[in-house]
Amino acid sequence: MKFLDKNKESLNSDNIKNMVELKSGDIIFRKEQNILSDMFSNIDKSPYSHLGIVFRKDNELKIYHMEADEKNDDLKIQSILDFTKNAKKIAVYRTKNSFEEEDLKKILDEYEKSKIKFDYSFLLDNDTLYCTEFINEVYFKLFNENLYTYLFDFYGINGITINSILKNTNLEKRYEINF
């Protein structure tokens, strides 16, 4: 209903991405329109290819996520707009479990200080992390249980996929937006 009172200019993609209701602990998923995004979403036939966790830092909502790019390969902390700027679809899920925001802050601060690197091997038993593995570890530290519902066998390597997280019954879809 809040969109009904908006004028045409305020309903552009960037404004919508900033208006969506988010709170610390929400998981935000995205799908971009490029070959790499298509490749990752096709691994497990997921509607998304990447995800991050929302946290209010310095009175601003930030997205924490693991992604390698041409500049660096460590933990990214971005604004909502930067995280979603190339997205053709986003969704937000919220855990049904309660937690203390201070506990989430401690976990995310620990990862930020550790300078954790992106896992190019996509292995679960090393000291680097890829996007779904990072989100799972954060939730494991918060709730003492895995967020994924199964491990996907990708040519002999077990991995955590987006769909294995989406199927978690402790997550509730808040909304999904296509651009």
N, C-alpha and C positions, 0 to 999 in steps of 0.2 A: 504494500500500500504506500510505502514512503516514496516510491518512484512516481506515483500518480501526480504528486504535487510538483514535480520537477519540470523545468522547461527544456527545450530541445538541446540547448547548449550545455546544460548541466548533465545531460545523459550521454556524453561522449564516453568512449572506452576508458580513458584515463580517470575521469571523474568517478565512474562507477567502481573502478578498481580501488579507489581511495575511500569510497563510501561504505563498502561492505562491512558489516559488523564482525569484528574480530576480537578475540581476547587471548591472553597468554595461555599457551598450551594447545591452541588450535593447530591442526595440521592443514596446511594449504598445499593443494596439488595443482599442477599446471601441465598443459600440453601445448607445445609450440608447433608451428608449421615449418618444419625443416627435417632433413634426412635423419639427423641424430635423434631427434625427439621421436620420430616414427620408429626408428630402430628399437629404442628402449621401451616404447609402449607396446611394440609387437612381440617382445620376448614372452610376455604372459597375457597377451591380448587385453591390455589395460587401456582405459580411456585416457590415461595420463602417463607422463614420462618422467616427472620429477616432483619432489615434494620438499617441504621445509616445515619448521615449527615456528609459531608466532610467539614473540615475547615483547612485553612493554619494557623498553630500555630508555632511560633518560626521558621519560614521558612521551616516547614515540614508539609506535609499533614497528618492530623489526622482524625480519624473517631470517632464521638461522638455518643454513643448509650446507651440504657438502657438494661441491661442484668444481670441476677443473675447467679453467678457461685459459686463454692465451697469456694472461698476466700472472696467475698463481693457481696453486692447487691445494689450498687449505680451506678452513671453515669460512664461509661467506656470511656476512651479516648485512642485510640489505633492507631498504625501504620496501614497502608493499609494491609501490610503483616500479621500482627497479626489478624486483623479482618477477613481476607479471608483465613487464613492458612488451615482450614478444609473444605472450600467451594468446592462443586462440580459444582456450577453454581453461577455466579455473574452478576448483571446488574447495570447500572448507568443511572439515569434519572436526567434531569435538568429542572428547572422551566423556563417557558417562561417569567415570570414576572421579572423585574429588581429590584435590591435592593442594598443597600450600604453594603459592606463587614463589615464596622465598626458596623452597626446595628446588624448583625449576631454575631459578636464578643461579643457585650454587652450581648446579649441574652444567648449565650453559657457560657460566664463568670459567669453570674448570676446563671445558673443551676449548674455550677461547684462549686461555693462558697456555694450554698445552701445545698450541700450534699444530694440531692434528692435520695430517695430510690426506689427500684423496687417495682412495684405493683403486689403482688402475688394474689390479689383478682380480678385483671383485671376490676376494676370499674373506671368509668369516673368522679366520684364525690368525690374523696378523695385527700389526699396530697402526693400520690405516683404515679409513672408513669410506664407503660410498653412501649415497643419499639415503636409501632405505635402511641401511645398516645403522647409520647415525641416528635416525629418528627412532629406530627400535631400541638402541642403547639408551637414549634419553628416557624413553618410556619404561624400559626395564629398571633403570635407576629410580624412577619415580614410583613405580607400582610393583616392582619385583616380579614382573611377568613380561613375556615377549608380546610385542604388538602384532607381529606376523602370525598368521594362522597355519602356514605350511612353508616349507622350503622348496623352492623350485629347482629342479635338476636341469642345469644348462650344460649339456655335454660333459657330464660327470662332476660339475662344480655346483654345490648347493648354494643358492642365493635367496635373498629376501627381495621379493618383487612388490610392486605397487599393489597388485591384486591381492597378494597375501596379507597386506595391511588393510585394504578396503573391506575385506571379508570379516574383519574383527567385529564381533557383535557389541563390543564395548565402545565402538565409535558410532557417532550419529552424524549423518550428513546434514549440514546446516543449509547449504545451498550450492548450486552449480550454475556457472554463467558461461555462455558461449559468446565469443566476440567475432 
